[in-house]
Amino acid sequence: MVLLMEGRGGLNLAGFLFALAAGTCWGLYILVGAALGRHTTEGNGLAPGMAVAALVTVPFGVADSGTALVQPWVLVAGLGVALLSSVIPYSLDLEALRRIPPRVFGILMSLEPAMAALIGLIVLQESLRWSQWIAVLCVVAASAGAARGTRPEA
């Protein structure tokens, strides 16, 4: 992480705690997703989760935007965003967690920073400095090593 920051900035306690909470939630997501995948079929567990998420978030949108959310183009755009950012990726995650152990899924998820950097390089012509590429590789290697070091599942 120090390589990604390139020596700039100090440690912010709130930021550190948020990062710790995010990592904890990500680990819980993998474990709960694996359990959900074992106990449901064909996305049956995903639909109630999406409904609960909508019930939790829609009141905030309505409070902030009011009737602007009921315009047809906003509803269509919202549906597109929901499908592309939540329903399809989470459905694929759930199917993967049904078929592979959570520790293997964790290793695959650790490749996301590297893929994001490659996509940024290819699609957006953004480039990282050599130290940032080393940092991305270190994060991927640490995650893979941590997942590999866990006990195999029964």
C-alpha positions as YAML, in Angstrom:
chain: A
units: angstrom
residues:
- id: 1
  name: MET
  ca: [0.00, 0.00, 0.00]
- id: 2
  name: VAL
  ca: [2.93, 2.33, 0.68]
- id: 3
  name: LEU
  ca: [4.04, 1.81, -2.95]
- id: 4
  name: LEU
  ca: [0.57, 2.83, -4.17]
- id: 5
  name: MET
  ca: [0.68, 5.99, -2.07]
- id: 6
  name: GLU
  ca: [4.20, 6.73, -3.33]
- id: 7
  name: GLY
  ca: [5.21, 7.99, 0.09]
- id: 8
  name: ARG
  ca: [2.58, 10.73, 0.13]
- id: 9
  name: GLY
  ca: [0.15, 11.30, 2.95]
- id: 10
  name: GLY
  ca: [0.01, 10.06, 6.46]
- id: 11
  name: LEU
  ca: [-2.04, 7.39, 8.11]
- id: 12
  name: ASN
  ca: [-5.57, 8.57, 8.77]
- id: 13
  name: LEU
  ca: [-7.19, 6.60, 11.58]
- id: 14
  name: ALA
  ca: [-10.70, 6.96, 10.16]
- id: 15
  name: GLY
  ca: [-9.50, 5.86, 6.72]
- id: 16
  name: PHE
  ca: [-7.68, 2.90, 8.26]
- id: 17
  name: LEU
  ca: [-10.81, 1.85, 10.16]
- id: 18
  name: PHE
  ca: [-12.95, 2.20, 7.03]
- id: 19
  name: ALA
  ca: [-10.47, 0.06, 5.10]
- id: 20
  name: LEU
  ca: [-10.52, -2.55, 7.86]
- id: 21
  name: ALA
  ca: [-14.34, -2.54, 7.85]
- id: 22
  name: ALA
  ca: [-14.39, -2.84, 4.04]
- id: 23
  name: GLY
  ca: [-12.04, -5.82, 4.16]
- id: 24
  name: THR
  ca: [-14.14, -7.47, 6.84]
- id: 25
  name: CYS
  ca: [-17.32, -6.92, 4.82]
- id: 26
  name: TRP
  ca: [-15.66, -8.31, 1.69]
- id: 27
  name: GLY
  ca: [-14.65, -11.46, 3.57]
- id: 28
  name: LEU
  ca: [-18.17, -11.81, 4.97]
- id: 29
  name: TYR
  ca: [-19.58, -11.32, 1.47]
- id: 30
  name: ILE
  ca: [-17.55, -14.28, 0.22]
- id: 31
  name: LEU
  ca: [-18.51, -16.53, 3.15]
- id: 32
  name: VAL
  ca: [-22.20, -15.59, 3.14]
- id: 33
  name: GLY
  ca: [-22.31, -15.86, -0.66]
- id: 34
  name: ALA
  ca: [-20.88, -19.37, -0.49]
- id: 35
  name: ALA
  ca: [-23.47, -20.37, 2.12]
- id: 36
  name: LEU
  ca: [-26.25, -18.80, 0.05]
- id: 37
  name: GLY
  ca: [-25.03, -20.63, -3.04]
- id: 38
  name: ARG
  ca: [-25.09, -23.95, -1.19]
- id: 39
  name: HIS
  ca: [-28.64, -23.44, 0.10]
- id: 40
  name: THR
  ca: [-30.36, -21.92, -2.96]
- id: 41
  name: THR
  ca: [-30.66, -22.58, -6.67]
- id: 42
  name: GLU
  ca: [-30.98, -20.44, -9.79]
- id: 43
  name: GLY
  ca: [-30.65, -17.06, -8.10]
- id: 44
  name: ASN
  ca: [-33.46, -17.67, -5.61]
- id: 45
  name: GLY
  ca: [-31.33, -16.20, -2.85]
- id: 46
  name: LEU
  ca: [-30.27, -13.21, -4.91]
- id: 47
  name: ALA
  ca: [-33.76, -11.89, -5.65]
- id: 48
  name: PRO
  ca: [-34.70, -11.29, -1.99]
- id: 49
  name: GLY
  ca: [-31.30, -9.71, -1.39]
- id: 50
  name: MET
  ca: [-31.82, -7.26, -4.26]
- id: 51
  name: ALA
  ca: [-35.32, -6.47, -2.98]
- id: 52
  name: VAL
  ca: [-33.99, -5.72, 0.50]
- id: 53
  name: ALA
  ca: [-31.23, -3.56, -0.98]
- id: 54
  name: ALA
  ca: [-33.83, -1.61, -2.96]
- id: 55
  name: LEU
  ca: [-35.99, -1.14, 0.13]
- id: 56
  name: VAL
  ca: [-33.00, 0.18, 2.05]
- id: 57
  name: THR
  ca: [-31.73, 2.57, -0.64]
- id: 58
  name: VAL
  ca: [-34.86, 3.84, -2.40]
- id: 59
  name: PRO
  ca: [-36.06, 5.97, 0.54]
- id: 60
  name: PHE
  ca: [-32.78, 7.90, 0.44]
- id: 61
  name: GLY
  ca: [-33.18, 8.54, -3.28]
- id: 62
  name: VAL
  ca: [-36.80, 9.61, -2.88]
- id: 63
  name: ALA
  ca: [-35.91, 11.90, 0.02]
- id: 64
  name: ASP
  ca: [-33.16, 13.51, -2.03]
- id: 65
  name: SER
  ca: [-34.79, 13.66, -5.49]
- id: 66
  name: GLY
  ca: [-38.53, 13.33, -4.87]
- id: 67
  name: THR
  ca: [-40.64, 12.81, -7.98]
- id: 68
  name: ALA
  ca: [-37.65, 13.17, -10.35]
- id: 69
  name: LEU
  ca: [-37.07, 9.43, -9.84]
- id: 70
  name: VAL
  ca: [-40.42, 8.56, -11.45]
- id: 71
  name: GLN
  ca: [-39.52, 9.92, -14.86]
- id: 72
  name: PRO
  ca: [-39.44, 7.10, -17.45]
- id: 73
  name: TRP
  ca: [-35.87, 7.76, -18.59]
- id: 74
  name: VAL
  ca: [-34.65, 7.73, -14.98]
- id: 75
  name: LEU
  ca: [-36.40, 4.42, -14.33]
- id: 76
  name: VAL
  ca: [-34.89, 2.88, -17.49]
- id: 77
  name: ALA
  ca: [-31.43, 4.18, -16.61]
- id: 78
  name: GLY
  ca: [-31.85, 2.89, -13.04]
- id: 79
  name: LEU
  ca: [-32.85, -0.53, -14.33]
- id: 80
  name: GLY
  ca: [-29.79, -0.60, -16.59]
- id: 81
  name: VAL
  ca: [-27.49, 0.40, -13.74]
- id: 82
  name: ALA
  ca: [-29.08, -2.19, -11.45]
- id: 83
  name: LEU
  ca: [-28.63, -4.96, -14.00]
- id: 84
  name: LEU
  ca: [-25.07, -4.08, -15.00]
- id: 85
  name: SER
  ca: [-23.71, -3.16, -11.58]
- id: 86
  name: SER
  ca: [-25.52, -5.55, -9.27]
- id: 87
  name: VAL
  ca: [-27.78, -8.27, -10.67]
- id: 88
  name: ILE
  ca: [-25.44, -9.67, -13.33]
- id: 89
  name: PRO
  ca: [-22.17, -9.48, -11.34]
- id: 90
  name: TYR
  ca: [-23.74, -10.86, -8.15]
- id: 91
  name: SER
  ca: [-25.44, -13.65, -10.12]
- id: 92
  name: LEU
  ca: [-22.09, -14.61, -11.59]
- id: 93
  name: ASP
  ca: [-20.44, -14.42, -8.15]
- id: 94
  name: LEU
  ca: [-23.14, -16.65, -6.69]
- id: 95
  name: GLU
  ca: [-22.72, -19.22, -9.45]
- id: 96
  name: ALA
  ca: [-18.96, -19.19, -8.98]
- id: 97
  name: LEU
  ca: [-19.32, -19.62, -5.21]
- id: 98
  name: ARG
  ca: [-21.59, -22.63, -5.81]
- id: 99
  name: ARG
  ca: [-18.88, -24.33, -7.83]
- id: 100
  name: ILE
  ca: [-15.58, -23.36, -6.19]
- id: 101
  name: PRO
  ca: [-14.40, -23.10, -2.57]
- id: 102
  name: PRO
  ca: [-14.48, -19.63, -0.98]
- id: 103
  name: ARG
  ca: [-10.68, -19.57, -0.64]
- id: 104
  name: VAL
  ca: [-10.27, -20.06, -4.40]
- id: 105
  name: PHE
  ca: [-12.90, -17.39, -5.01]
- id: 106
  name: GLY
  ca: [-10.91, -15.09, -2.74]
- id: 107
  name: ILE
  ca: [-7.79, -15.64, -4.83]
- id: 108
  name: LEU
  ca: [-9.71, -14.85, -8.00]
- id: 109
  name: MET
  ca: [-11.11, -11.69, -6.42]
- id: 110
  name: SER
  ca: [-7.60, -10.62, -5.53]
- id: 111
  name: LEU
  ca: [-6.93, -10.34, -9.26]
- id: 112
  name: GLU
  ca: [-9.43, -7.47, -9.55]
- id: 113
  name: PRO
  ca: [-6.89, -4.68, -8.84]
- id: 114
  name: ALA
  ca: [-4.59, -6.04, -11.53]
- id: 115
  name: MET
  ca: [-7.44, -6.36, -14.03]
- id: 116
  name: ALA
  ca: [-8.62, -2.82, -13.24]
- id: 117
  name: ALA
  ca: [-5.09, -1.52, -13.83]
- id: 118
  name: LEU
  ca: [-4.85, -3.41, -17.14]
- id: 119
  name: ILE
  ca: [-8.25, -2.18, -18.31]
- id: 120
  name: GLY
  ca: [-7.28, 1.35, -17.35]
- id: 121
  name: LEU
  ca: [-4.10, 0.96, -19.35]
- id: 122
  name: ILE
  ca: [-5.78, -0.49, -22.46]
- id: 123
  name: VAL
  ca: [-9.15, 1.29, -22.54]
- id: 124
  name: LEU
  ca: [-8.38, 4.63, -20.90]
- id: 125
  name: GLN
  ca: [-4.67, 4.87, -21.79]
- id: 126
  name: GLU
  ca: [-3.92, 5.44, -18.10]
- id: 127
  name: SER
  ca: [-0.58, 4.21, -16.96]
- id: 128
  name: LEU
  ca: [0.74, 3.36, -13.56]
- id: 129
  name: ARG
  ca: [4.29, 4.02, -12.48]
- id: 130
  name: TRP
  ca: [6.52, 0.97, -12.04]
- id: 131
  name: SER
  ca: [6.20, 1.24, -8.26]
- id: 132
  name: GLN
  ca: [2.39, 1.16, -8.56]
- id: 133
  name: TRP
  ca: [2.53, -1.96, -10.76]
- id: 134
  name: ILE
  ca: [4.74, -3.59, -8.12]
- id: 135
  name: ALA
  ca: [2.20, -2.53, -5.47]
- id: 136
  name: VAL
  ca: [-0.68, -4.11, -7.41]
- id: 137
  name: LEU
  ca: [1.32, -7.32, -7.78]
- id: 138
  name: CYS
  ca: [2.12, -7.30, -4.05]
- id: 139
  name: VAL
  ca: [-1.56, -6.95, -3.14]
- id: 140
  name: VAL
  ca: [-2.49, -9.81, -5.48]
- id: 141
  name: ALA
  ca: [0.34, -12.00, -4.17]
- id: 142
  name: ALA
  ca: [-0.55, -11.27, -0.53]
- id: 143
  name: SER
  ca: [-4.19, -12.13, -1.09]
- id: 144
  name: ALA
  ca: [-3.32, -15.29, -2.99]
- id: 145
  name: GLY
  ca: [-0.83, -16.30, -0.29]
- id: 146
  name: ALA
  ca: [-3.35, -15.69, 2.48]
- id: 147
  name: ALA
  ca: [-6.03, -17.67, 0.69]
- id: 148
  name: ARG
  ca: [-3.59, -20.47, -0.17]
- id: 149
  name: GLY
  ca: [-2.44, -20.68, 3.44]
- id: 150
  name: THR
  ca: [-5.91, -21.47, 4.75]
- id: 151
  name: ARG
  ca: [-7.00, -24.98, 5.53]
- id: 152
  name: PRO
  ca: [-8.77, -26.85, 2.71]
- id: 153
  name: GLU
  ca: [-12.50, -27.23, 3.16]
- id: 154
  name: ALA
  ca: [-14.02, -30.53, 4.05]
...
